Amino acid sequence: MTLTGFLAYSAALGIAAAIPGPGITALVARALGSGFRSSLAMSFGLMVGDITYLTAVVLGLAFVAQSFGMVFLAIKWLGVAYLAFLGWRFWNSGITPGTVEARTGRAGLLSSFAAGLTVTLGNPKTMIFYLAITPTMVDLKTITLADYGILVALTVVVLLVVLVPYLALAAKARWFLKSPRALKALNRTAAGFMVGAAAAIAARQ
């Protein structure tokens, strides 16, 4: 691959990632509800999902998504169900004055990572980008292992540049919400974002 090809890929990925969608919505909701560290773990899950699709395309497995559509459909609805459950939990309990501090336990970070991975794998927008757009910029017949490594690195860097500002702003706003009324609004907002993300994924064909 040439430098122009890498730049074109990075620009296309950056634009696609910056457009608010289910992934961004879920990430902001997690940052509002659980803080920066938890949402950062979720962003790593989103990235691994992207790299999974990139790897599938590079290996010439685009036909898998077409031949085994039921697998991707199952992943999609698992993501919808999980986000809807998180929305229900935030609406009914959410965070309280005693739990304003973000959870830093291992289980919380792992669940956040898993949530990000599930959202990405079940998001048709991400699937379409890698299965339809990437092959037009990457010559799958001549790509080398080194090229693939660079593409993975670029994917991580671009997504970090796009996602971190979203979650940092949401997490920072969270620290100003201390009163019970503000916390209630925070829980309702996070629940709305979660359910909105679930609905967006469910509605996409």
N, C-alpha and C positions, 0 to 999 in steps of 0.2 A: 504494500500500500504506500501511497505517496502522502506527503504532508497535507496536500490539498484534500485528500480523501479523509484523513483523520480530522481535519478542521471542519469539513462538511458534516461528518458524523457527529462531532461534538456540538455544533450549532443546532443541528436538527434535534438532538437529544435534549439540549438545554431548553429549546422552545417548547417541545412536547412536555417536558417535566414541569415547566413553569406554569403551564396552563392549568388552573385549578380543576381538579378531578377528584375521584374517590380517594386516591392516595393522599393528596394534599389535605383534603377534608378530614380524613381519619387521623392524619398526623397532627393537625391543629387541635382536634378534639382531645387527642392524647396529651398534648402539651398543656392544654388548658386544665385538664383533669388531674394529671400526674406529674407535671413539671418537665424540665429540660432533659434530665438523664433518661427517664423512661421513654420520652418521645425520640431521643437520639437512638436508643436501642431499636425502636420501631423503624426509624429511618434506615438502619442497617438491614433490617428485614426487607424493606422495600428495595434496597440496592441488590441484595442477594436474589430477589425475584427477578429484577432486571437482568442481572448477569446470567440467570438460568435461561431466560429467553434468548439472550445474546448467544450463549453457548449452543443452544439448540439450533439456531440459525446457522452459526458457523460450522457446525457438524453436519449441516444439510438435513436437519430433522424437521424442517418446516412441514413436511407431509404428516408428521405425527399429530400435529394439532388438527389436521383435516381428517386423518384416518381414525383418530381416537378422540373425537370431539366430546364424547361423554365424560372422559376424564377431566377435561378442562371445565365442562359444565358443572361437574360435581364440585370442583375446587371453587368455582364461582359462587355456588350456592352455600358452600361452607363459609366463605368469606362474608356473604350477606347475613347468614344466621349469626355469625360471631359478632359482627358490627351491631346488629339489632340487639343482641344480648347486652353488649356494652352500653348501648343507648338506654335500654331498660334499667340497667343497674345504676347508671348516673342519675336517671330521672327519679328513681325510688330511694336511693341512698346517697350515692356520690361521695363527695368529700365533706368533712365536717371541720369545725375549728380545730379539733384535735388531730386532724390528719391533713392539714394544709401542706405540711412538708411532703415532698415527693417520696414515694416508696423507693428504697434503694436496694431492697432484697434481691437475691438471685432469681427467685421465682418471678418477681415482677418484671425484671429485665428480660427474662426468657419469654414470658408471655407477650411482652411488647414486641420483641423480635419476631415471634411467631405470627402475631397479628399483622405486622408489616409485610411479612412474606406471603401470608394468605391473601391479603388485599391485593398485592401486586399480581400474583399468579391468577387471581380471579377477575382481574381488571381487563376487559377487552381492549381498552385504549392502549395499554402496554403491549398486549399481545399483537395487536395490529401494527404498532410501530416497528417491532422487531421482525415480524414475519413479512411485512410488506415494504417498509421504508428502508430498513438496513440493507437488504440485498441489492438495492439500487445504488448504494454507495460503497458496498464492499464486494469485491470479486471473490466469491466463495470458492472458485476453482483455483485461484492462485494464492489465497491467503496463507500465511505461514504462522507457526506457533508464536513467533515474536510479534507478528501483527496482532494476533489474538490477545496476547498479553497486554499490548498497548491499548487495545480497545477496552479491555476490562479496566485498566487503570483510568482511562479517560471516562469511562462510565461512572466509576466511583467518585472521581474528582468533580465531574459535572453535576452529579446528583447531590453531592455535599454542598456545592456552591448554591444550588437552587433550593434545597430543602432546609438547610440549617437556618437561614434567615427567617423562614416561616415559623419553625418551631421555637427559635430563640425569642421572637417577638411575642408569640403566644405564651410561652413560659414566663417571660418577664412581666407581662400584664397580670399574670396569675398572682404575683406577690403583692399586688395592690388590693387584692380582694380579701379582706379580713373579716368583715362583718357578716353575721348570719344571713342578712338579706343579700349581700353580694355573693356569698357562697351558694345560696339557693339559685341565684341567676347564673352563676358559673356552672352549676350542675345541669341546669336546664339547657344552657347553651351547648355544653359538651354533649348532652344527650341528643340535642337537635342535630349537631354535626355528625354524630355517629349514625343516627337513623337516616340522615340525608345521604351519607356515603353509601349505606346499605341500599337505599332506594336507587341511587345513581347506578350502582353496579347491577342491580336487578333489572333495571330498565334498559340497559345497553344490550344490543343484540350482537 
